[in-house]
Amino acid sequence: MKTICKNFVSATLCFLILSPVQAFAEDLKYSISLTNIATVYTDGLRGPVQSITSYTKSANPNRQDIPPQKTSYREYDQAGLLQYHIKYELGRAKTYFSYTDGKLSEIGEFDNLSESRKPILKYQYFKPSKDTELVNVVLVSPLGDLQNIVSRQYAKMQNGLLIEKGIIDSTGSPFEIYSYEYLPENKTKITITTLQYKATTIETYTADKTYRMIEKFGMGRMKDPFHEGHIEKFSYDDHLNLVESEVQGYRNNKPNIHDKNIKTYEIFSVDDYGNWTKRKLKSLYEYEMQEFRYYK
């Protein structure tokens, strides 16, 4: 596997291949199916969004001659499902993520010379029964042929809701399990269990009616003698745009005064739908900008 990564996979995608859980996490992060409200939203969208192009630009008044730097591009279908996502990073090939019906179907990068897409991972979905889905993550060779399977995954549904996802090892047994529990007041509890290392972490997400994150609770390994964990809270303006996040660390079930971080966003402009178009994290000297296209 190290040889494969060295020959043709960028550092980002190499990490995805060496750690199938990370590829799986991309699916969780970018899928916006309403049956999977455990997906983290800290900055939800309003209106019939067709595409978003994101940029960063220096906030230094002496560097305003430097053009904005593109950071990402996203496309959505008319149902609001993410279809296509490109990440731009300085010094690296552009990475893309393709989706079908809201599900991750392909990860790859762009050829620097021809700008053509080079698939590296493909996701194959199978439904052996109504409530169970199997996923094979397959490596793609430089010639475009499908090679070995680098990860096997599964998802289980109940009454139309996702109740479990996981990674399957070579024997067919799950070693990474994401369990979903749907609670009152739009609260969803995710329990992440890593059987391979006999470690269990618990994360609890609380979302509002628009699936924007209100609170996130994370606890370290269950056998951790210090019982370390953290609570992250999110605040929004009248347009429901993120304006502040606060992370408080805990140790032995008490707040750790040395582990607290507050991030405050200043919103400079919003569009007619209320989506922010320019903001700045106050601790950074850099603007973030979003350019929207909407369906008519």
Secondary structure, 3 states (H helix, E strand, C coil): CHHHHHHHCCHHHHHHHHCHHHHHHHHHHHCCCCCCCCCCCCCCCCCCEEEEEEEEEECCHHHCCCCCEEEEEEEECCCCCEEEEEECCCCCCCEEEEEECCEEEEEEEECCCCCCEEEEEEEEEEEEECCEEEEEEEEECCCCCEEEEEEEEEEEEECCEEEEEEEECCCCCEEEEEEEEEECCCEEEEEEEECCCCEEEEEEEEECCCCCEEEEEEECCCCCCCCCEEEEEEEECCCCCEEEEEEEEEECCEEEEEEEEEEEEEEEEECCCCCEEEEEECCCCEEEEEEEEECC
